[in-house]
């Protein structure tokens, strides 16, 4: 049995529409948004590494869906899996933008700090240090589920986790250095992605 988006044009259209809604603003922002004048860039290539990791995961996931390896297709109630995946993509996107809004003027796509930067602890930042990444990871997981192929899920998640692992390492090192003890104390009482867990 094939993945749902391979044999249903309607579901393929919905999938592509969800991809566009989730990722077009991200791609546009990656091209055009730069740190403000006065910001100290400490990215160490993490933005590029993250984009490459995510793109690799998506390309691999699409390959696995189209290669039609029979044992990799998730056959149980494909429409339910598909719609749960789409819902998770959109929920992850919404949570990511909520986190970006909470971060406000300190949000950048490259790792950079400003002279007036403080440790933001409002909204989702009360419990986790990287809620925008949590939202992005949820959206990536949703994409894999919508493909109804377990190898696609694995490819997307493994690549996304690898990219975000490096990004978080760079970001936390920069924030610890530039924001000092307040950020280090914040790190001790919060988790990275999932409240109270991880």
C-alpha positions in Angstrom: 0.0 0.0 0.0 1.3 3.5 -0.9 1.4 6.6 1.3 -1.8 8.6 1.2 -0.3 11.6 -0.5 0.9 9.4 -3.3 -2.5 8.0 -4.3 -4.8 10.9 -3.3 -4.4 14.2 -5.2 -6.7 15.9 -2.6 -4.5 14.9 0.3 -1.4 15.9 -1.7 -2.8 19.3 -2.3 -3.6 19.8 1.4 -0.1 18.6 2.3 1.5 21.1 -0.1 -0.8 23.9 1.1 0.2 23.1 4.8 3.9 23.1 3.8 3.5 26.5 2.1 1.8 28.0 5.2 4.4 26.6 7.5 7.6 27.2 5.7 7.2 30.0 3.2 7.5 32.7 5.9 10.5 30.8 7.3 12.3 30.7 4.0 11.5 34.4 3.3 12.7 35.4 6.8 15.9 33.4 6.4 16.7 35.4 3.2 15.8 38.9 4.4 16.0 39.3 8.1 19.3 40.2 9.6 20.4 41.2 13.1 20.0 44.9 13.9 22.8 47.4 13.8 24.8 47.0 17.0 23.9 43.3 17.5 26.8 41.0 18.0 26.6 38.0 15.7 27.7 34.8 17.3 26.1 32.3 14.8 29.1 30.1 14.1 27.2 28.9 11.0 24.4 27.4 13.0 21.7 29.0 10.8 23.2 27.4 7.7 23.7 24.1 9.4 20.1 24.1 10.6 18.7 24.9 7.1 20.8 22.2 5.5 19.7 19.6 8.2 16.0 20.4 7.8 16.3 20.4 4.0 18.1 17.1 4.1 15.4 15.6 6.3 12.6 16.8 4.0 14.3 15.6 0.8 15.0 12.2 2.4 11.4 11.9 3.6 10.0 12.7 0.2 12.3 10.1 -1.3 11.1 7.4 1.1 7.5 8.2 0.3 8.0 8.2 -3.5 10.3 5.1 -3.4 7.3 3.1 -2.2 9.1 0.6 0.1 6.1 -1.5 1.0 7.0 -2.1 4.6 7.6 1.5 5.4 4.1 2.8 4.7 1.9 3.4 7.8 -1.2 1.6 6.7 -3.5 1.9 9.7 -6.2 4.5 9.2 -4.1 6.7 6.9 -6.6 9.5 6.7 -6.6 9.9 10.5 -2.8 9.9 10.5 -2.7 12.4 7.7 -5.1 14.9 9.4 -3.3 14.5 12.8 -0.1 15.3 11.0 -1.5 18.4 9.3 -3.0 19.5 12.7 0.4 19.0 14.4 2.1 21.0 11.7 -0.2 23.9 12.1 -0.2 23.7 15.9 3.6 23.6 15.9 3.7 26.7 13.6 1.3 28.5 15.9 3.3 27.7 19.0 6.5 28.8 17.2 5.0 32.2 16.3 3.7 32.6 19.8 7.2 32.1 21.1 8.6 34.5 18.6 6.1 37.1 19.6 7.0 36.6 23.3 10.6 37.1 22.5 9.8 40.3 20.7 12.6 42.5 19.5 15.3 40.0 20.6 14.2 37.5 18.0 16.8 36.9 15.3 17.3 34.1 12.8 21.1 34.2 13.2 22.4 33.8 16.8 23.1 37.4 17.8 22.9 39.4 21.0 22.2 43.1 21.6 23.7 45.4 24.3 20.3 45.9 25.9 19.3 42.2 25.8 17.7 40.6 28.8 16.6 37.1 29.7 13.1 36.8 28.4 10.9 34.8 30.8 7.4 35.6 29.7 5.0 33.3 27.8 6.4 29.9 27.0 9.9 31.1 28.1 8.8 30.7 31.7 9.1 26.9 31.3 11.4 26.2 28.4 14.4 27.9 26.9 13.7 27.3 23.2 9.9 27.2 22.6 10.2 28.3 19.0 12.3 25.3 18.3 9.8 23.1 20.1 7.1 24.4 17.8 9.3 23.8 14.7 10.1 20.2 15.9 6.4 19.6 16.4 5.7 20.9 12.9 8.4 18.6 11.4 7.0 15.6 13.3 3.5 16.5 11.9 5.0 16.6 8.4 6.4 13.1 8.8 3.1 11.8 10.1 1.2 13.4 7.2 3.4 11.5 4.8 2.1 8.2 6.4 5.6 6.6 6.1 7.6 5.7 9.2 11.0 6.1 7.4 9.9 9.7 6.5 9.1 10.4 10.1 12.6 9.0 11.2 14.4 11.0 8.5 12.8 14.3 9.3 13.1 14.0 13.1 16.7 12.7 13.1 17.9 15.5 10.7 15.9 18.2 12.6 17.2 17.1 16.0 20.8 17.1 14.6 20.4 20.6 13.3 18.7 22.0 16.4 21.2 20.3 18.7 24.0 22.3 17.1 22.0 25.5 17.0 21.1 25.2 20.7 24.7 24.5 21.6 25.8 27.7 19.8 22.9 29.8 21.1 23.2 28.8 24.8 27.0 29.3 24.7 26.5 32.8 23.3 23.7 33.8 25.7 25.7 32.4 28.7 28.7 34.5 27.7 26.8 37.7 26.8 24.0 37.7 29.4 26.1 36.1 32.1 24.8 34.8 35.4 21.1 35.6 34.9 21.0 33.4 31.8 23.0 30.6 33.5 20.5 30.6 36.4 17.6 30.6 33.9 19.2 27.5 32.3 19.3 25.7 35.6 15.6 26.1 36.3 14.2 25.4 32.8 14.3 22.6 30.2 15.2 23.1 26.6 12.2 21.9 24.7 9.6 20.1 26.9 8.5 21.6 30.3 9.9 19.6 33.2 11.0 16.8 30.9 13.7 17.7 28.3 
